[in-house]
């Protein structure tokens, strides 16, 4: 019976040594549910922290703010203690732990610390509705936890919090009313924070500091910069500037996808740039009043769609060939 690995080997997508290794491993008949169990643990942490929040919200008048802060502080302290005692200390390299549950303990601790800080501000009415300083503090603490305990999940929390501090927040009302498309502050924040993420990754790469964090940082920067550029192009003004930035961003992440051998990064780069080129094309038609060719464009749309699909498939196959050739 022909398997997918046989097909990959005959098509020269994998080398002979890799093919033999896969065959030997498949003969063992090993079945692992490790990823499924870790996913369930991750869900349990989210449900537990969400449940605590709901209980606090519904019983706040009965229990009291001070008692809740005290209990939350005790739980946070215990979690910090066990996280610290089980850690191997800071290292520039990737740190591996024998127990996979340790990563989720650090994640749980990070969420508790951020919850405690936010609830403290809410309870004592510090700066009322301005949560920017709290967000910054949570982002910095989560960043320290991520690098000290070598935890990617804490890094994700940190980047999200720091992005919110810079100004990457959207109100539901603005989304429904499409006001965010004209929010220049939001676009500027996206460009600035995305650029800072690239600089951060470059510094880490040059100093060999947690190189395995690079994919997380670059993934945030990729989506943020591309979406910012696309929204900027849609705007009536300065769309040419955002088009140029889109070209630079596309080239940069194409190089990075080759460097880090990430097919997902390449696919998203290809996808965003494809959307951007289409928007630019129709923008040119609108700006220079080229409506006379719209009838012709309508007739070639089916061929364009089919050609685009073939182009995507070919580009992905060529990218995979480049990856295997470089290994």
PLY file of the C-alpha trace (Angstrom):
ply
format ascii 1.0
element vertex 327
property float x
property float y
property float z
element edge 326
property int vertex1
property int vertex2
end_header
0.00 0.00 0.00
1.44 3.38 -1.07
1.63 5.95 1.71
2.04 9.68 1.56
5.70 9.25 2.50
6.27 6.92 -0.47
4.77 9.56 -2.72
6.93 12.30 -1.20
10.03 10.14 -1.70
9.24 9.37 -5.34
8.63 13.07 -6.00
12.02 13.88 -4.39
10.43 16.02 -1.67
12.23 14.05 1.06
15.67 12.50 1.02
16.38 8.78 1.22
17.73 9.04 4.76
14.57 10.83 5.91
12.40 8.26 4.12
14.15 5.34 5.83
13.90 7.03 9.24
10.15 7.51 8.77
9.74 3.87 7.73
11.63 2.61 10.78
9.61 4.81 13.11
6.28 3.75 11.59
7.18 0.09 12.20
7.27 0.75 15.94
3.52 1.28 15.96
3.83 4.00 18.59
0.68 6.01 19.23
1.02 9.24 21.17
-1.71 11.46 22.56
0.77 13.87 24.15
-0.33 16.88 22.11
-3.99 16.16 22.81
-3.34 15.96 26.56
-1.32 19.18 26.54
-4.13 20.89 24.67
-6.63 19.71 27.29
-4.36 21.05 30.04
-4.19 24.39 28.25
-7.98 24.48 28.03
-8.32 23.56 31.70
-6.11 26.52 32.68
-8.20 28.88 30.58
-11.45 27.50 32.00
-10.12 27.65 35.56
-8.98 31.27 35.32
-12.21 32.22 33.54
-14.23 30.44 36.23
-12.43 32.36 38.96
-13.26 35.60 37.17
-16.95 34.69 36.90
-17.15 33.68 40.58
-15.51 36.94 41.62
-17.86 38.97 39.44
-21.02 37.29 40.75
-20.04 37.26 44.44
-18.07 40.47 44.71
-20.47 42.08 47.20
-20.59 39.00 49.44
-16.92 38.09 49.48
-15.40 41.56 49.45
-12.61 43.08 47.38
-9.90 42.91 50.03
-10.46 39.21 50.73
-10.43 38.42 47.03
-7.21 40.35 46.57
-5.69 38.46 49.49
-6.73 35.05 48.14
-5.55 35.93 44.66
-2.25 37.14 46.08
-1.74 33.90 48.03
-2.46 31.72 44.98
-0.16 33.87 42.85
2.64 33.66 45.43
2.36 29.86 45.61
2.44 29.58 41.83
5.47 31.89 41.65
7.25 29.83 44.30
6.80 26.51 42.51
7.66 28.06 39.14
10.89 29.50 40.53
11.98 26.42 42.48
11.44 24.13 39.47
13.18 26.44 36.99
16.70 25.91 35.65
17.53 29.60 35.70
18.06 32.01 32.85
19.85 30.89 29.72
20.27 32.44 26.28
19.68 29.04 24.73
16.44 27.05 24.67
15.75 25.33 27.99
14.07 21.92 28.05
12.12 20.64 31.05
11.48 17.00 31.77
7.91 17.63 32.86
5.77 19.23 30.10
3.34 20.49 32.75
5.93 23.03 33.89
5.20 25.28 30.89
1.55 25.40 31.89
2.45 26.20 35.49
4.41 29.21 34.25
1.49 30.19 32.00
-0.91 29.91 34.94
1.42 32.06 37.05
1.64 34.71 34.33
-2.14 34.93 34.00
-2.53 35.18 37.78
0.03 37.99 38.05
-1.66 39.99 35.28
-5.06 39.38 36.88
-3.80 40.49 40.30
-2.29 43.71 38.95
-5.39 44.58 36.92
-7.76 43.80 39.78
-5.64 45.87 42.17
-5.98 48.92 39.93
-9.71 48.32 39.46
-10.35 47.92 43.19
-8.43 51.01 44.30
-9.58 53.16 41.35
-6.05 54.05 40.28
-6.32 56.31 37.21
-9.95 55.21 36.88
-10.51 53.96 33.30
-6.91 54.43 32.10
-5.39 50.95 32.05
-2.37 51.82 29.91
0.15 51.76 32.78
-1.27 48.48 34.08
-1.04 47.01 30.60
2.58 48.15 30.32
3.47 46.63 33.70
1.79 43.33 32.78
3.63 43.32 29.46
7.03 43.91 31.05
6.50 41.32 33.79
5.26 38.75 31.25
8.30 39.47 29.10
10.62 38.87 32.04
8.83 35.62 32.86
9.02 34.50 29.22
12.78 34.99 29.00
13.66 33.73 32.46
11.47 30.62 32.38
11.78 30.13 28.60
8.03 30.18 28.00
6.56 31.07 24.60
3.03 31.38 25.95
4.13 34.09 28.38
5.89 35.79 25.45
2.61 35.86 23.52
0.86 37.47 26.50
3.68 40.01 26.75
3.59 41.01 23.08
-0.20 41.33 23.21
-0.05 43.53 26.32
2.74 45.73 24.93
0.81 46.10 21.68
-2.23 47.26 23.65
-0.06 49.80 25.48
1.26 51.22 22.22
-2.32 51.71 21.08
-3.33 48.57 19.20
-6.82 48.37 20.65
-10.15 48.41 18.87
-13.56 49.22 20.25
-16.37 46.95 19.12
-18.43 49.98 18.10
-15.63 51.26 15.86
-15.33 47.86 14.18
-19.06 47.68 13.49
-19.06 51.22 12.11
-15.80 50.69 10.14
-14.27 53.69 11.89
-11.04 51.79 12.50
-10.22 52.04 8.76
-9.80 55.79 9.18
-8.01 55.64 12.52
-4.59 57.10 11.68
-3.37 56.59 15.23
-4.12 52.87 14.97
-2.26 52.58 11.65
0.74 54.47 13.00
0.76 52.31 16.12
0.70 49.20 13.94
3.68 50.35 11.88
5.69 51.45 14.91
5.04 48.33 16.97
5.61 46.02 14.00
8.94 47.73 13.31
9.91 47.45 16.98
9.18 43.71 16.86
11.50 43.36 13.85
14.24 45.31 15.66
13.69 43.16 18.75
14.06 39.97 16.71
17.16 41.34 14.94
18.80 42.19 18.27
17.99 38.72 19.64
19.40 37.09 16.52
22.64 39.06 16.64
23.15 38.34 20.34
21.92 34.72 20.08
19.27 35.47 22.71
16.45 32.91 22.73
16.61 32.29 18.99
13.63 29.92 19.22
11.49 32.94 20.17
12.12 34.48 16.74
9.23 32.71 15.03
6.75 33.97 17.64
8.01 37.55 17.33
8.13 37.45 13.54
4.63 35.95 13.32
3.19 38.87 15.29
5.16 41.36 13.18
4.10 39.69 9.92
0.35 39.84 10.55
0.52 43.28 12.15
2.54 44.97 9.40
0.69 43.35 6.51
-2.75 44.17 7.93
-1.64 47.74 8.66
-0.38 48.16 5.09
-3.56 46.71 3.58
-5.77 49.01 5.65
-3.51 51.94 4.74
-3.83 51.16 1.02
-7.63 51.02 1.30
-7.62 54.59 2.64
-8.02 57.37 0.10
-4.85 59.21 1.13
-1.23 58.04 1.36
-2.04 54.71 -0.30
1.11 54.96 -2.45
3.26 55.19 0.69
1.61 52.13 2.20
2.07 50.31 -1.13
5.82 50.92 -0.96
5.91 49.75 2.64
3.96 46.64 1.60
6.66 45.85 -0.97
9.43 46.16 1.62
7.52 44.06 4.14
6.86 41.36 1.53
10.55 41.12 0.62
11.64 41.05 4.27
9.32 38.25 5.32
10.09 36.26 2.17
13.76 36.26 3.22
12.84 35.38 6.80
10.59 32.50 5.72
13.55 31.02 3.84
15.91 31.64 6.75
13.68 30.01 9.36
12.22 27.43 6.96
8.63 28.26 7.86
6.04 27.32 5.25
3.26 29.10 7.17
5.21 32.37 7.11
5.74 32.03 3.36
2.07 31.24 2.70
0.86 34.25 4.69
3.45 36.48 2.99
2.24 35.27 -0.39
-1.41 35.63 0.62
-1.13 39.17 2.03
0.98 40.42 -0.88
-1.50 38.91 -3.35
-4.39 40.74 -1.68
-2.32 43.93 -1.58
-1.51 43.78 -5.30
-5.18 43.34 -6.16
-6.18 46.29 -3.97
-3.44 48.44 -5.54
-4.59 47.43 -9.03
-8.17 48.50 -8.41
-6.95 51.58 -6.58
-5.05 52.65 -9.70
-8.16 52.08 -11.83
-10.19 54.25 -9.46
-7.61 57.02 -9.03
-6.80 57.40 -12.74
-10.37 56.85 -13.98
-9.67 53.70 -15.99
-13.23 52.39 -15.78
-13.23 51.64 -19.51
-11.33 48.41 -18.87
-13.72 47.11 -16.21
-15.78 45.23 -18.79
-12.66 43.46 -20.02
-11.63 42.64 -16.45
-15.04 41.12 -15.76
-14.61 38.72 -18.67
-11.17 37.51 -17.57
-11.98 37.05 -13.86
-12.54 33.25 -14.15
-9.15 32.82 -15.87
-7.53 35.08 -13.30
-8.90 33.04 -10.40
-7.73 29.75 -11.93
-4.34 31.26 -12.74
-4.00 32.54 -9.19
-4.69 29.08 -7.75
-2.11 27.51 -10.06
0.36 30.26 -9.14
-0.12 29.65 -5.41
0.36 25.90 -5.76
3.49 26.33 -7.88
5.02 28.87 -5.51
4.45 26.64 -2.48
5.95 23.62 -4.28
8.98 25.67 -5.34
9.39 26.92 -1.79
9.37 23.36 -0.44
11.98 22.37 -3.02
14.21 25.24 -1.89
13.84 24.11 1.72
14.78 20.49 0.99
17.64 21.57 -1.27
19.10 23.70 1.52
18.97 20.88 4.10
0 1
1 2
2 3
3 4
4 5
5 6
6 7
7 8
8 9
9 10
10 11
11 12
12 13
13 14
14 15
15 16
16 17
17 18
18 19
19 20
20 21
21 22
22 23
23 24
24 25
25 26
26 27
27 28
28 29
29 30
30 31
31 32
32 33
33 34
34 35
35 36
36 37
37 38
38 39
39 40
40 41
41 42
42 43
43 44
44 45
45 46
46 47
47 48
48 49
49 50
50 51
51 52
52 53
53 54
54 55
55 56
56 57
57 58
58 59
59 60
60 61
61 62
62 63
63 64
64 65
65 66
66 67
67 68
68 69
69 70
70 71
71 72
72 73
73 74
74 75
75 76
76 77
77 78
78 79
79 80
80 81
81 82
82 83
83 84
84 85
85 86
86 87
87 88
88 89
89 90
90 91
91 92
92 93
93 94
94 95
95 96
96 97
97 98
98 99
99 100
100 101
101 102
102 103
103 104
104 105
105 106
106 107
107 108
108 109
109 110
110 111
111 112
112 113
113 114
114 115
115 116
116 117
117 118
118 119
119 120
120 121
121 122
122 123
123 124
124 125
125 126
126 127
127 128
128 129
129 130
130 131
131 132
132 133
133 134
134 135
135 136
136 137
137 138
138 139
139 140
140 141
141 142
142 143
143 144
144 145
145 146
146 147
147 148
148 149
149 150
150 151
151 152
152 153
153 154
154 155
155 156
156 157
157 158
158 159
159 160
160 161
161 162
162 163
163 164
164 165
165 166
166 167
167 168
168 169
169 170
170 171
171 172
172 173
173 174
174 175
175 176
176 177
177 178
178 179
179 180
180 181
181 182
182 183
183 184
184 185
185 186
186 187
187 188
188 189
189 190
190 191
191 192
192 193
193 194
194 195
195 196
196 197
197 198
198 199
199 200
200 201
201 202
202 203
203 204
204 205
205 206
206 207
207 208
208 209
209 210
210 211
211 212
212 213
213 214
214 215
215 216
216 217
217 218
218 219
219 220
220 221
221 222
222 223
223 224
224 225
225 226
226 227
227 228
228 229
229 230
230 231
231 232
232 233
233 234
234 235
235 236
236 237
237 238
238 239
239 240
240 241
241 242
242 243
243 244
244 245
245 246
246 247
247 248
248 249
249 250
250 251
251 252
252 253
253 254
254 255
255 256
256 257
257 258
258 259
259 260
260 261
261 262
262 263
263 264
264 265
265 266
266 267
267 268
268 269
269 270
270 271
271 272
272 273
273 274
274 275
275 276
276 277
277 278
278 279
279 280
280 281
281 282
282 283
283 284
284 285
285 286
286 287
287 288
288 289
289 290
290 291
291 292
292 293
293 294
294 295
295 296
296 297
297 298
298 299
299 300
300 301
301 302
302 303
303 304
304 305
305 306
306 307
307 308
308 309
309 310
310 311
311 312
312 313
313 314
314 315
315 316
316 317
317 318
318 319
319 320
320 321
321 322
322 323
323 324
324 325
325 326
